[in-house]
Amino acid sequence: MEEKKMNKKILMTLSLSTLSIIPSCFSLISCTKENKQDEKKSLNQIIEGNENANEREWKNFLNRDYVKEILRLSFDADVDAKNKYIAEQKKLNNNIEYSKKLKEALIYGNSLKASSSYNSDDFSSKPKLLFQNGKKIFNELKSKNWLWFLYNLPKIIFGYFPPMNKFESSDEQSALTAQGNSLILGHFYKPKSNEIIQYTTQVTKNDKNGERTYDVYLLTKEGFILQLTIDWVKDDEDNKIKPSVKLFGYIYTYPNIVKDRNNLNIFNIQKYVIANTESFDDINNRTLQILFQDQYGGSPLRYTIIDVSLK
């Protein structure tokens, strides 16, 4: 009898213990679900925050005077076409696959590669298809995705690419000069920001039939000069005047600007254009260019697009 009572007590105790565990299990499951919901909510907030921050950055970028000027010259009064283009560029900016494709294309299609390929005897044995495809994507960057480029300037990597002027010096002298200049800034350059501190527009053609050409020059905060050309020409198919934009694949700076950024305080982008774009047949213009170069440490340093960072 005593043994039965003892068994009942043990059974009851075990039952009560088991029952006391059940609510804890339910609480644990409930907490786990709540934690997952909180994590998902936090992740959504982060994504939304990043999207909002990205949208704010684009808004600020598009409100810059030089961007508005380039868009105005490129689309004239066609607001729908302008807005469509901006939307495409913003969408492209969120597509990491485009950056990867461009990065791969620049391995084969950058100006340095093209120069060395065309100057080598064994170009016929090189992968021409990769070169041609890379060049095509590179050209699309300059003609179609120039707004993406200007926005993502801090992701672009440039390589030193000195022009060889055989009329001014020998090959040996040019090589020594190029080597010395490369030591000033380095063989590679990656901008720290996309900020432009000066810009100017030069009208190089303006016909009565509506055909016109604009050259836009941009001076970055770090002292590099970028150039875009906007052409409005008659389309042979429908006889309408249509625009085309070309971003130059080179950027320029001067030795004295690299050595001392305070020289940017006196640098004038309009004077640069006047000194470097007038006809060299005019001896006065040639003299003006020489004086301008002397003021800023010699011939400009030329860099070309060679890579894009994925970060």
ZAVEX-846487 format. One record per atom (N, C-alpha, C, O): x, y, z; residue in one letter. Coordinates in steps of 0.1 Angstrom, whole numbers, padded with zeros to 4 digits, always signed. Example, Ala and Ser with C-alpha at 12.3 -4.5 7.8 and 13.67 -1.06 7.14 Angstrom:
<rs>
+0132-0057+0078a;+0123-0045+0078a;+0132-0033+0078a;+0142-0033+0085a;+0128-0022+0071s;+0137-0011+0071s;+0129+0000+0079s;+0134+0011+0080s;
</rs>
This chain:
<rs>
+0008-0012+0000m;+0000+0000+0000m;+0009+0012+0000m;+0006+0022-0007m;+0019+0012+0008e;+0028+0023+0009e;+0035+0025-0004e;+0038+0036-0008e;+0039+0014-0010e;+0046+0014-0023e;+0038+0021-0034e;+0043+0028-0042e;+0024+0018-0034k;+0015+0024-0044k;+0014+0038-0042k;+0014+0046-0052k;+0013+0043-0029k;+0012+0057-0026k;+0025+0064-0031k;+0025+0075-0037k;+0037+0058-0029m;+0049+0064-0033m;+0050+0065-0048m;+0055+0075-0053m;+0045+0055-0055n;+0045+0055-0070n;+0037+0066-0075n;+0040+0073-0085n;+0025+0068-0069k;+0016+0079-0073k;+0022+0092-0071k;+0021+0101-0079k;+0029+0094-0060k;+0036+0107-0057k;+0046+0110-0067k;+0047+0121-0072k;+0054+0099-0070i;+0065+0101-0080i;+0059+0104-0094i;+0064+0113-0101i;+0048+0097-0098l;+0042+0099-0110l;+0036+0113-0111l;+0037+0120-0121l;+0030+0118-0100m;+0023+0131-0100m;+0034+0142-0101m;+0033+0152-0107m;+0045+0139-0094t;+0056+0149-0094t;+0062+0150-0108t;+0065+0161-0113t;+0064+0139-0114l;+0069+0139-0128l;+0060+0146-0138l;+0064+0154-0146l;+0047+0144-0136s;+0036+0150-0144s;+0036+0165-0142s;+0036+0172-0152s;+0037+0169-0130l;+0037+0183-0127l;+0050+0190-0133l;+0050+0201-0138l;+0061+0183-0132s;+0074+0188-0137s;+0073+0189-0152s;+0078+0199-0158s;+0067+0179-0158t;+0066+0180-0173t;+0057+0191-0177t;+0060+0198-0187t;+0046+0193-0170l;+0037+0204-0173l;+0044+0218-0171l;+0041+0227-0179l;+0052+0219-0161s;+0059+0231-0159s;+0069+0235-0170s;+0072+0246-0172s;+0074+0224-0177i;+0083+0227-0188i;+0076+0232-0201i;+0082+0239-0208i;+0064+0227-0203i;+0057+0230-0215i;+0056+0245-0218i;+0059+0250-0229i;+0051+0253-0208p;+0050+0268-0210p;+0064+0274-0214p;+0064+0283-0223p;+0075+0269-0208s;+0088+0274-0211s;+0091+0271-0226s;+0097+0280-0233s;+0087+0259-0231c;+0090+0256-0245c;+0082+0266-0254c;+0088+0270-0264c;+0069+0268-0251f;+0061+0277-0258f;+0067+0291-0258f;+0067+0298-0268f;+0072+0295-0247s;+0079+0309-0246s;+0091+0309-0254s;+0093+0319-0261s;+0099+0298-0254l;+0111+0298-0262l;+0108+0299-0277l;+0115+0306-0284l;+0098+0292-0282i;+0094+0292-0296i;+0089+0306-0299i;+0092+0311-0310i;+0081+0312-0290s;+0076+0325-0292s;+0087+0336-0294s;+0086+0344-0302s;+0097+0335-0285c;+0108+0344-0285c;+0116+0342-0298c;+0120+0352-0303c;+0118+0330-0302t;+0125+0327-0314t;+0119+0334-0326t;+0125+0340-0335t;+0105+0333-0327k;+0098+0339-0338k;+0099+0354-0337k;+0101+0360-0348k;+0098+0359-0325e;+0099+0374-0324e;+0113+0379-0327e;+0114+0389-0334e;+0123+0371-0324n;+0137+0375-0327n;+0139+0375-0342n;+0145+0384-0348n;+0133+0365-0349k;+0135+0364-0364k;+0127+0376-0370k;+0132+0382-0380k;+0116+0379-0365q;+0108+0391-0370q;+0116+0404-0368q;+0116+0412-0376q;+0122+0405-0356d;+0130+0417-0353d;+0142+0418-0362d;+0145+0429-0367d;+0148+0407-0365e;+0160+0406-0374e;+0156+0410-0388e;+0163+0418-0394e;+0145+0405-0392k;+0140+0408-0406k;+0136+0423-0407k;+0139+0429-0417k;+0130+0428-0396k;+0126+0442-0396k;+0138+0451-0396k;+0138+0461-0403k;+0148+0447-0388s;+0161+0455-0388s;+0168+0455-0402s;+0173+0465-0406s;+0168+0443-0408l;+0174+0441-0421l;+0167+0450-0431l;+0173+0457-0440l;+0153+0450-0431n;+0145+0458-0440n;+0148+0473-0438n;+0149+0481-0447n;+0150+0477-0425q;+0153+0491-0422q;+0166+0495-0427q;+0168+0506-0432q;+0176+0486-0426i;+0189+0488-0431i;+0189+0490-0447i;+0195+0500-0452i;+0182+0481-0453i;+0181+0482-0468i;+0174+0495-0472i;+0178+0501-0481i;+0163+0498-0465e;+0155+0510-0468e;+0164+0522-0465e;+0163+0532-0473e;+0172+0522-0454g;+0180+0533-0451g;+0191+0535-0462g;+0194+0546-0465g;+0197+0524-0467n;+0207+0525-0477n;+0201+0530-0490n;+0207+0538-0497n;+0189+0526-0493e;+0182+0530-0505e;+0179+0545-0504e;+0181+0553-0514e;+0174+0550-0492n;+0172+0564-0490n;+0184+0572-0491n;+0185+0583-0497n;+0195+0567-0485a;+0208+0574-0486a;+0213+0575-0500a;+0218+0585-0504a;+0212+0564-0508n;+0216+0564-0522n;+0208+0574-0530n;+0213+0581-0539n;+0195+0574-0527e;+0186+0584-0534e;+0190+0598-0531e;+0189+0607-0540e;+0193+0601-0518r;+0197+0614-0514r;+0210+0618-0521r;+0212+0630-0526r;+0219+0609-0522e;+0232+0611-0529e;+0230+0615-0544e;+0236+0624-0549e;+0221+0607-0550w;+0218+0610-0564w;+0211+0624-0566w;+0214+0631-0575w;+0202+0627-0557k;+0195+0639-0557k;+0205+0651-0556k;+0204+0661-0564k;+0214+0650-0547n;+0224+0660-0545n;+0233+0661-0557n;+0237+0672-0562n;+0237+0650-0563f;+0245+0650-0575f;+0238+0656-0587f;+0244+0664-0594f;+0226+0653-0589l;+0218+0658-0600l;+0215+0673-0598l;+0212+0680-0608l;+0216+0678-0586n;+0214+0693-0584n;+0226+0701-0585n;+0225+0713-0584n;+0237+0695-0588r;+0250+0703-0590r;+0249+0710-0604r;+0243+0705-0613r;+0254+0722-0604d;+0252+0731-0615d;+0258+0725-0628d;+0252+0725-0639d;+0270+0719-0627y;+0277+0713-0639y;+0269+0701-0645y;+0269+0699-0657y;+0263+0693-0636v;+0255+0682-0640v;+0242+0687-0647v;+0238+0682-0658v;+0236+0697-0642k;+0224+0703-0648k;+0227+0709-0662k;+0219+0708-0671k;+0239+0715-0662e;+0243+0721-0675e;+0246+0710-0686e;+0242+0712-0697e;+0253+0700-0682i;+0255+0689-0692i;+0242+0682-0697i;+0240+0680-0708i;+0233+0680-0687l;+0220+0674-0691l;+0212+0684-0700l;+0205+0679-0709l;+0213+0696-0697r;+0206+0706-0705r;+0211+0706-0719r;+0203+0707-0729r;+0224+0706-0720l;+0230+0707-0734l;+0228+0694-0741l;+0228+0693-0753l;+0226+0683-0734s;+0225+0669-0740s;+0211+0666-0744s;+0208+0659-0754s;+0201+0672-0737f;+0187+0669-0740f;+0178+0681-0744f;+0167+0679-0747f;+0184+0692-0743d;+0177+0705-0747d;+0164+0706-0739d;+0165+0706-0726d;+0153+0706-0745a;+0140+0707-0738a;+0132+0694-0737a;+0121+0694-0733a;+0139+0683-0741d;+0132+0670-0740d;+0133+0665-0726d;+0142+0657-0723d;+0124+0669-0717v;+0124+0665-0703v;+0122+0650-0702v;+0128+0644-0693v;+0113+0644-0710d;+0110+0630-0708d;+0122+0621-0711d;+0125+0612-0704d;+0129+0625-0722a;+0142+0618-0726a;+0152+0619-0715a;+0159+0610-0712a;+0153+0631-0709k;+0163+0633-0699k;+0160+0625-0686k;+0169+0619-0681k;+0147+0625-0682n;+0143+0618-0670n;+0145+0603-0672n;+0149+0595-0663n;+0142+0598-0685k;+0144+0584-0688k;+0158+0580-0687k;+0162+0569-0681k;+0167+0589-0692y;+0181+0586-0692y;+0187+0585-0677y;+0194+0577-0673y;+0182+0595-0669i;+0186+0595-0655i;+0182+0583-0648i;+0190+0577-0640i;+0170+0578-0650a;+0164+0566-0644a;+0173+0554-0648a;+0175+0545-0640a;+0177+0553-0661e;+0185+0542-0665e;+0199+0542-0659e;+0204+0531-0655e;+0204+0554-0657q;+0218+0555-0651q;+0217+0551-0636q;+0226+0545-0630q;+0206+0555-0629k;+0205+0552-0615k;+0203+0537-0613k;+0208+0531-0604k;+0195+0531-0622k;+0193+0516-0622k;+0206+0509-0625k;+0209+0499-0618k;+0214+0514-0634l;+0227+0508-0637l;+0236+0509-0625l;+0244+0500-0623l;+0235+0520-0617n;+0243+0522-0605n;+0241+0511-0595n;+0250+0507-0587n;+0228+0505-0595n;+0225+0495-0585n;+0228+0481-0590n;+0225+0471-0583n;+0233+0480-0602n;+0236+0467-0609n;+0251+0464-0608n;+0259+0469-0616n;+0255+0456-0598i;+0269+0453-0596i;+0274+0445-0608i;+0286+0445-0611i;+0265+0438-0616e;+0270+0431-0627e;+0276+0440-0638e;+0285+0436-0646e;+0270+0452-0639y;+0276+0461-0649y;+0290+0465-0645y;+0299+0466-0654y;+0292+0468-0633s;+0306+0471-0628s;+0316+0460-0631s;+0327+0462-0635s;+0311+0448-0629k;+0319+0436-0631k;+0322+0434-0646k;+0334+0431-0650k;+0312+0437-0654k;+0314+0436-0669k;+0324+0446-0674k;+0332+0444-0682k;+0322+0459-0668l;+0331+0469-0672l;+0346+0467-0668l;+0355+0469-0675l;+0347+0461-0656k;+0360+0458-0650k;+0367+0448-0659k;+0379+0449-0662k;+0360+0438-0663e;+0366+0428-0672e;+0369+0433-0686e;+0379+0430-0692e;+0360+0442-0691a;+0362+0448-0704a;+0375+0457-0704a;+0382+0457-0714a;+0377+0464-0693l;+0389+0473-0693l;+0402+0465-0693l;+0412+0471-0696l;+0402+0453-0689i;+0414+0445-0689i;+0419+0444-0704i;+0431+0444-0706i;+0410+0443-0713y;+0414+0442-0727y;+0412+0454-0735y;+0419+0457-0745y;+0402+0463-0731g;+0398+0474-0740g;+0403+0488-0736g;+0399+0498-0742g;+0411+0489-0725n;+0416+0502-0721n;+0426+0508-0731n;+0432+0500-0739n;+0428+0521-0730s;+0437+0528-0740s;+0451+0523-0739s;+0458+0522-0750s;+0456+0520-0727l;+0470+0514-0726l;+0471+0501-0733l;+0481+0499-0740l;+0461+0492-0731k;+0462+0479-0738k;+0461+0481-0753k;+0468+0474-0760k;+0452+0490-0757a;+0450+0492-0772a;+0463+0497-0778a;+0467+0493-0789a;+0470+0506-0771s;+0482+0512-0776s;+0493+0501-0777s;+0500+0500-0788s;+0495+0493-0767s;+0505+0483-0767s;+0502+0472-0777s;+0511+0466-0783s;+0489+0469-0779s;+0485+0458-0788s;+0488+0462-0803s;+0493+0455-0810s;+0484+0475-0806y;+0486+0479-0819y;+0500+0481-0823y;+0504+0481-0835y;+0509+0484-0813n;+0523+0486-0815n;+0531+0474-0815n;+0543+0474-0818n;+0525+0462-0812s;+0532+0450-0811s;+0531+0442-0824s;+0521+0443-0831s;+0541+0434-0827d;+0541+0426-0839d;+0532+0414-0838d;+0527+0408-0848d;+0529+0409-0826d;+0521+0397-0824d;+0506+0400-0821d;+0500+0391-0814d;+0501+0411-0825f;+0487+0415-0821f;+0478+0404-0828f;+0467+0402-0822f;+0481+0399-0839s;+0473+0389-0846s;+0471+0377-0838s;+0461+0370-0839s;+0480+0374-0829s;+0479+0362-0821s;+0472+0365-0808s;+0469+0355-0800s;+0468+0377-0805k;+0461+0380-0792k;+0447+0377-0794k;+0441+0376-0805k;+0440+0376-0783p;+0425+0373-0784p;+0418+0386-0789p;+0413+0394-0781p;+0417+0387-0802k;+0410+0398-0808k;+0396+0400-0803k;+0391+0412-0801k;+0389+0389-0802l;+0375+0390-0798l;+0373+0397-0784l;+0364+0405-0782l;+0382+0393-0775l;+0381+0399-0761l;+0385+0414-0762l;+0379+0422-0755l;+0395+0417-0770f;+0399+0431-0772f;+0387+0439-0778f;+0384+0450-0773f;+0381+0434-0789q;+0370+0441-0795q;+0358+0443-0786q;+0352+0454-0786q;+0355+0433-0779n;+0343+0433-0770n;+0346+0443-0758n;+0338+0451-0754n;+0359+0443-0753g;+0363+0452-0743g;+0362+0466-0747g;+0358+0475-0740g;+0367+0468-0760k;+0367+0482-0765k;+0352+0487-0767k;+0350+0499-0765k;+0343+0478-0771k;+0329+0482-0773k;+0323+0486-0760k;+0316+0496-0760k;+0325+0479-0749i;+0320+0482-0736i;+0326+0495-0731i;+0319+0503-0725i;+0339+0497-0733f;+0346+0509-0729f;+0340+0521-0737f;+0338+0532-0731f;+0337+0520-0750n;+0331+0530-0758n;+0317+0534-0753n;+0313+0545-0753n;+0310+0523-0749e;+0296+0526-0744e;+0297+0534-0731e;+0288+0542-0728e;+0307+0531-0723l;+0308+0539-0711l;+0310+0554-0714l;+0304+0563-0708l;+0318+0557-0724k;+0321+0571-0728k;+0309+0577-0736k;+0308+0590-0735k;+0301+0570-0743s;+0291+0576-0751s;+0277+0575-0745s;+0268+0583-0747s;+0274+0564-0737k;+0261+0562-0731k;+0260+0564-0716k;+0251+0569-0711k;+0271+0559-0709n;+0270+0558-0695n;+0279+0569-0688n;+0285+0566-0677n;+0280+0580-0694w;+0289+0591-0689w;+0284+0596-0676w;+0292+0600-0668w;+0270+0596-0674l;+0265+0601-0661l;+0269+0591-0650l;+0272+0596-0639l;+0268+0579-0652w;+0272+0568-0643w;+0287+0571-0639w;+0291+0570-0628w;+0295+0573-0649f;+0309+0576-0647f;+0311+0588-0638f;+0319+0587-0629f;+0305+0599-0641l;+0307+0611-0633l;+0303+0609-0618l;+0309+0614-0609l;+0292+0601-0616y;+0287+0598-0603y;+0297+0589-0596y;+0299+0591-0584y;+0302+0579-0603n;+0311+0569-0597n;+0325+0572-0599n;+0334+0563-0598n;+0329+0584-0601l;+0343+0588-0603l;+0352+0583-0592l;+0364+0579-0596l;+0349+0582-0579p;+0358+0577-0569p;+0361+0562-0571p;+0370+0556-0565p;+0353+0555-0579k;+0355+0541-0582k;+0364+0538-0594k;+0368+0527-0596k;+0367+0548-0602i;+0375+0547-0614i;+0390+0548-0611i;+0394+0556-0603i;+0397+0538-0617i;+0412+0538-0615i;+0418+0542-0628i;+0415+0537-0639i;+0427+0552-0628f;+0434+0557-0640f;+0449+0553-0640f;+0455+0551-0629f;+0454+0551-0651g;+0468+0548-0653g;+0475+0559-0660g;+0470+0565-0670g;+0488+0562-0656y;+0495+0572-0663y;+0499+0569-0677y;+0504+0558-0680y;+0495+0577-0687f;+0497+0574-0701f;+0502+0587-0708f;+0494+0594-0714f;+0515+0589-0708p;+0520+0602-0713p;+0520+0602-0729p;+0523+0592-0735p;+0516+0613-0734p;+0516+0614-0749p;+0531+0616-0754p;+0538+0623-0747p;+0534+0610-0765m;+0548+0611-0770m;+0547+0621-0782m;+0542+0618-0792m;+0553+0632-0780n;+0554+0643-0790n;+0568+0643-0796n;+0577+0649-0791n;+0569+0636-0808k;+0582+0635-0814k;+0587+0647-0821k;+0598+0649-0825k;+0578+0657-0822f;+0582+0670-0828f;+0589+0679-0817f;+0596+0688-0821f;+0587+0675-0804e;+0594+0683-0794e;+0606+0677-0788e;+0615+0684-0784e;+0607+0664-0788s;+0618+0657-0782s;+0620+0643-0788s;+0612+0638-0795s;+0632+0638-0785s;+0635+0624-0790s;+0627+0614-0782s;+0622+0617-0771s;+0627+0601-0787d;+0620+0591-0779d;+0627+0589-0766d;+0620+0587-0756d;+0640+0590-0765e;+0647+0588-0752e;+0644+0599-0742e;+0641+0597-0731e;+0643+0611-0748q;+0640+0623-0739q;+0626+0622-0734q;+0623+0625-0722q;+0617+0618-0743s;+0603+0616-0739s;+0601+0605-0729s;+0593+0607-0719s;+0608+0594-0730a;+0608+0584-0720a;+0613+0588-0706a;+0607+0585-0696a;+0624+0596-0706l;+0629+0601-0694l;+0619+0611-0687l;+0617+0611-0675l;+0613+0619-0695t;+0604+0629-0690t;+0592+0622-0684t;+0587+0625-0674t;+0587+0612-0692a;+0575+0604-0687a;+0578+0597-0674a;+0570+0597-0665a;+0590+0591-0673q;+0594+0584-0661q;+0595+0594-0649q;+0590+0591-0638q;+0600+0606-0651g;+0601+0616-0641g;+0587+0621-0636g;+0584+0622-0624g;+0578+0623-0646n;+0565+0628-0643n;+0557+0617-0635n;+0549+0621-0626n;+0559+0605-0638s;+0551+0594-0632s;+0555+0593-0617s;+0546+0589-0609s;+0567+0598-0613l;+0571+0598-0599l;+0564+0609-0591l;+0563+0608-0579l;+0559+0619-0598i;+0552+0630-0591i;+0539+0625-0585i;+0537+0628-0573i;+0531+0618-0592l;+0518+0613-0587l;+0517+0598-0585l;+0510+0593-0576l;+0525+0591-0593g;+0524+0577-0593g;+0519+0572-0606g;+0513+0579-0614g;+0520+0559-0609h;+0516+0553-0621h;+0501+0551-0621h;+0495+0551-0632h;+0494+0551-0610f;+0480+0549-0609f;+0474+0560-0600f;+0480+0565-0591f;+0461+0563-0603y;+0454+0573-0596y;+0439+0570-0594y;+0433+0566-0604y;+0434+0571-0582k;+0420+0568-0579k;+0415+0580-0572k;+0419+0583-0561k;+0405+0587-0578p;+0399+0599-0572p;+0393+0596-0558p;+0388+0585-0556p;+0393+0606-0549k;+0388+0605-0536k;+0373+0609-0536k;+0366+0605-0527k;+0369+0617-0545s;+0355+0622-0546s;+0351+0625-0560s;+0359+0625-0569s;+0338+0628-0562n;+0333+0632-0575n;+0330+0647-0576n;+0323+0652-0584n;+0336+0654-0566e;+0333+0668-0565e;+0340+0676-0576e;+0352+0675-0578e;+0333+0685-0582i;+0338+0694-0593i;+0338+0709-0587i;+0328+0713-0582i;+0350+0715-0588i;+0351+0729-0582i;+0350+0740-0593i;+0346+0751-0590i;+0352+0737-0605q;+0351+0746-0616q;+0346+0739-0629q;+0350+0727-0631q;+0339+0746-0637y;+0336+0740-0650y;+0333+0752-0660y;+0330+0763-0656y;+0335+0749-0673t;+0332+0759-0683t;+0328+0751-0696t;+0331+0740-0698t;+0320+0759-0704t;+0315+0753-0717t;+0320+0761-0728t;+0319+0774-0728t;+0325+0755-0738q;+0330+0761-0750q;+0321+0757-0762q;+0320+0745-0765q;+0316+0767-0769v;+0308+0764-0781v;+0317+0764-0793v;+0323+0775-0797v;+0320+0753-0799t;+0329+0752-0810t;+0322+0751-0824t;+0329+0752-0834t;+0309+0749-0824k;+0301+0749-0836k;+0287+0753-0833k;+0281+0748-0824k;+0281+0762-0842n;+0268+0766-0840n;+0262+0771-0853n;+0262+0783-0856n;+0257+0761-0861d;+0252+0764-0875d;+0238+0769-0874d;+0230+0766-0865d;+0234+0775-0885k;+0220+0780-0886k;+0210+0769-0887k;+0198+0770-0883k;+0214+0757-0892n;+0205+0746-0893n;+0202+0738-0880n;+0195+0729-0880n;+0209+0743-0870g;+0207+0737-0857g;+0218+0728-0852g;+0219+0724-0840g;+0227+0724-0861e;+0239+0716-0857e;+0248+0724-0849e;+0251+0736-0852e;+0253+0718-0838r;+0261+0726-0828r;+0270+0716-0820r;+0266+0704-0819r;+0281+0721-0815t;+0290+0713-0807t;+0294+0721-0794t;+0298+0732-0795t;+0293+0714-0783y;+0297+0720-0770y;+0308+0711-0764y;+0307+0699-0764y;+0319+0718-0759d;+0329+0711-0752d;+0328+0715-0737d;+0329+0727-0734d;+0326+0706-0728v;+0325+0709-0714v;+0337+0704-0707v;+0341+0693-0708v;+0343+0713-0699y;+0355+0710-0691y;+0352+0711-0676y;+0346+0720-0672y;+0357+0700-0669l;+0354+0700-0655l;+0367+0699-0647l;+0376+0691-0651l;+0368+0707-0637l;+0380+0706-0628l;+0376+0700-0615l;+0368+0705-0608l;+0382+0689-0611t;+0379+0682-0599t;+0386+0688-0587t;+0395+0697-0588t;+0381+0685-0575k;+0386+0690-0563k;+0401+0687-0561k;+0408+0694-0554k;+0406+0676-0568e;+0420+0672-0566e;+0428+0677-0578e;+0440+0673-0579e;+0422+0685-0586g;+0430+0692-0597g;+0431+0685-0610g;+0441+0687-0618g;+0422+0676-0613f;+0422+0669-0626f;+0411+0675-0635f;+0401+0679-0630f;+0414+0675-0648i;+0405+0681-0658i;+0399+0670-0666i;+0406+0661-0672i;+0386+0670-0667l;+0378+0660-0675l;+0371+0668-0686l;+0369+0680-0685l;+0368+0661-0697q;+0362+0667-0708q;+0351+0659-0714q;+0352+0647-0716q;+0340+0665-0718l;+0329+0659-0725l;+0326+0667-0738l;+0327+0680-0737l;+0323+0661-0749t;+0318+0668-0761t;+0304+0664-0764t;+0301+0652-0764t;+0296+0674-0766i;+0282+0671-0769i;+0279+0676-0784i;+0280+0688-0786i;+0276+0667-0793d;+0273+0671-0807d;+0259+0669-0810d;+0252+0659-0807d;+0253+0680-0816w;+0240+0679-0822w;+0241+0679-0837w;+0245+0689-0843w;+0239+0667-0843v;+0241+0666-0858v;+0228+0660-0864v;+0220+0654-0858v;+0227+0663-0877k;+0216+0658-0885k;+0217+0643-0887k;+0227+0638-0892k;+0206+0636-0884d;+0205+0622-0886d;+0201+0620-0901d;+0191+0625-0906d;+0209+0612-0908d;+0206+0610-0923d;+0193+0602-0925d;+0187+0604-0936d;+0189+0594-0915e;+0177+0586-0917e;+0164+0594-0917e;+0155+0593-0925e;+0162+0602-0906d;+0150+0610-0905d;+0152+0625-0906d;+0143+0633-0904d;+0164+0629-0909n;+0167+0643-0912n;+0165+0652-0899n;+0163+0664-0901n;+0166+0646-0888k;+0164+0654-0875k;+0177+0656-0868k;+0187+0648-0870k;+0178+0667-0861i;+0190+0670-0854i;+0190+0663-0841i;+0181+0665-0833i;+0200+0654-0838k;+0200+0646-0826k;+0213+0647-0819k;+0224+0650-0825k;+0213+0645-0806p;+0225+0647-0798p;+0233+0634-0796p;+0227+0623-0796p;+0246+0636-0794s;+0254+0625-0790s;+0265+0630-0781s;+0270+0641-0782s;+0268+0623-0770v;+0277+0627-0760v;+0289+0618-0760v;+0288+0606-0761v;+0301+0624-0759k;+0313+0616-0758k;+0322+0621-0746k;+0325+0633-0745k;+0324+0612-0737l;+0333+0614-0726l;+0347+0611-0730l;+0349+0600-0735l;+0356+0620-0728f;+0370+0617-0731f;+0376+0607-0722f;+0373+0607-0710f;+0383+0597-0727g;+0389+0587-0719g;+0402+0591-0711g;+0408+0582-0704g;+0405+0603-0712y;+0417+0608-0706y;+0414+0620-0696y;+0404+0627-0698y;+0422+0621-0685i;+0421+0632-0676i;+0435+0638-0675i;+0445+0631-0677i;+0435+0651-0672y;+0448+0658-0671y;+0450+0666-0658y;+0440+0670-0652y;+0462+0668-0655t;+0466+0676-0644t;+0480+0682-0647t;+0486+0678-0657t;+0485+0691-0638y;+0498+0697-0640y;+0507+0693-0628y;+0502+0692-0617y;+0520+0692-0630p;+0530+0689-0620p;+0529+0698-0607p;+0529+0693-0596p;+0527+0711-0609n;+0527+0720-0598n;+0514+0719-0590n;+0514+0723-0578n;+0503+0714-0596i;+0491+0712-0589i;+0492+0700-0580i;+0487+0700-0569i;+0499+0690-0586v;+0501+0677-0578v;+0510+0680-0566v;+0507+0675-0555v;+0520+0688-0568k;+0530+0691-0558k;+0524+0700-0547k;+0527+0698-0535k;+0516+0709-0551d;+0510+0719-0541d;+0496+0722-0545d;+0493+0729-0555d;+0486+0716-0538r;+0472+0718-0541r;+0468+0733-0539r;+0457+0737-0544r;+0476+0741-0533n;+0472+0755-0531n;+0472+0762-0545n;+0466+0773-0546n;+0479+0756-0555n;+0479+0762-0568n;+0465+0762-0574n;+0462+0769-0584n;+0457+0753-0569l;+0443+0752-0574l;+0435+0765-0571l;+0426+0768-0578l;+0440+0773-0561n;+0433+0785-0558n;+0434+0796-0568n;+0426+0805-0569n;+0445+0794-0576i;+0447+0804-0587i;+0444+0798-0601i;+0445+0805-0611i;+0442+0785-0601f;+0440+0779-0614f;+0426+0783-0620f;+0416+0783-0612f;+0426+0786-0633n;+0413+0790-0639n;+0410+0781-0651n;+0418+0781-0660n;+0399+0774-0650i;+0396+0764-0661i;+0394+0771-0674i;+0397+0765-0685i;+0389+0783-0674q;+0386+0791-0687q;+0400+0794-0694q;+0401+0793-0706q;+0409+0798-0685k;+0423+0802-0691k;+0429+0789-0697k;+0436+0790-0707k;+0427+0778-0690y;+0432+0765-0695y;+0427+0762-0709y;+0434+0758-0718y;+0414+0764-0710v;+0407+0761-0723v;+0413+0770-0734v;+0416+0766-0745v;+0414+0783-0731i;+0419+0793-0741i;+0433+0789-0745i;+0437+0790-0757i;+0442+0785-0735a;+0456+0782-0738a;+0458+0769-0745a;+0468+0767-0752a;+0448+0760-0744n;+0451+0746-0750n;+0442+0742-0761n;+0443+0732-0767n;+0432+0751-0765t;+0423+0747-0776t;+0423+0755-0788t;+0417+0752-0798t;+0430+0766-0787e;+0431+0775-0799e;+0441+0769-0809e;+0448+0760-0806e;+0440+0774-0822s;+0448+0769-0832s;+0463+0771-0830s;+0467+0782-0826s;+0471+0760-0832f;+0485+0761-0830f;+0492+0769-0841f;+0504+0772-0840f;+0485+0771-0852d;+0490+0779-0863d;+0493+0793-0859d;+0501+0800-0865d;+0485+0798-0849d;+0487+0811-0844d;+0498+0811-0834d;+0497+0805-0823d;+0509+0818-0837i;+0521+0818-0828i;+0517+0824-0814i;+0524+0820-0804i;+0508+0833-0814n;+0504+0839-0801n;+0497+0829-0792n;+0500+0829-0780n;+0489+0821-0798n;+0482+0810-0790n;+0492+0800-0785n;+0491+0795-0774n;+0502+0797-0794r;+0512+0787-0790r;+0521+0793-0778r;+0524+0786-0769r;+0524+0806-0779t;+0531+0812-0768t;+0523+0812-0755t;+0528+0810-0744t;+0510+0814-0756l;+0501+0814-0745l;+0501+0800-0738l;+0501+0800-0726l;+0501+0790-0746q;+0501+0776-0740q;+0514+0774-0733q;+0514+0768-0722q;+0525+0778-0739i;+0538+0776-0732i;+0539+0784-0719i;+0544+0778-0709i;+0534+0796-0719l;+0534+0804-0706l;+0525+0797-0696l;+0529+0797-0684l;+0514+0792-0700f;+0505+0785-0691f;+0511+0773-0685f;+0510+0770-0673f;+0518+0765-0693q;+0525+0753-0688q;+0536+0756-0679q;+0538+0749-0669q;+0544+0767-0682d;+0555+0771-0673d;+0550+0775-0659d;+0556+0772-0649d;+0538+0781-0659q;+0532+0785-0646q;+0529+0773-0637q;+0530+0774-0625q;+0525+0762-0644y;+0521+0750-0636y;+0530+0739-0637y;+0526+0727-0635y;+0543+0741-0640g;+0553+0731-0639g;+0556+0723-0651g;+0563+0712-0650g;+0551+0727-0663g;+0554+0719-0675g;+0542+0714-0682g;+0530+0717-0679g;+0544+0704-0691s;+0533+0698-0699s;+0524+0691-0689s;+0528+0686-0679s;+0511+0690-0693p;+0501+0683-0684p;+0504+0668-0683p;+0509+0662-0693p;+0501+0663-0672l;+0502+0648-0670l;+0489+0642-0674l;+0478+0646-0670l;+0490+0632-0683r;+0478+0625-0688r;+0476+0611-0682r;+0485+0603-0681r;+0463+0609-0678y;+0460+0596-0672y;+0448+0591-0680y;+0440+0599-0685y;+0447+0578-0681t;+0435+0571-0689t;+0428+0561-0680t;+0434+0555-0671t;+0416+0558-0683i;+0408+0549-0675i;+0413+0535-0678i;+0414+0530-0689i;+0416+0527-0667i;+0421+0514-0669i;+0414+0503-0660i;+0415+0491-0663i;+0406+0508-0650d;+0400+0498-0641d;+0389+0505-0634d;+0387+0517-0633d;+0380+0496-0627v;+0370+0501-0619v;+0369+0493-0606v;+0370+0481-0607v;+0368+0500-0595s;+0367+0493-0582s;+0353+0488-0580s;+0343+0495-0583s;+0352+0476-0574l;+0339+0470-0571l;+0334+0473-0557l;+0323+0469-0553l;+0342+0480-0549k;+0338+0484-0535k;+0331+0497-0535k;+0327+0501-0524k;
</rs>
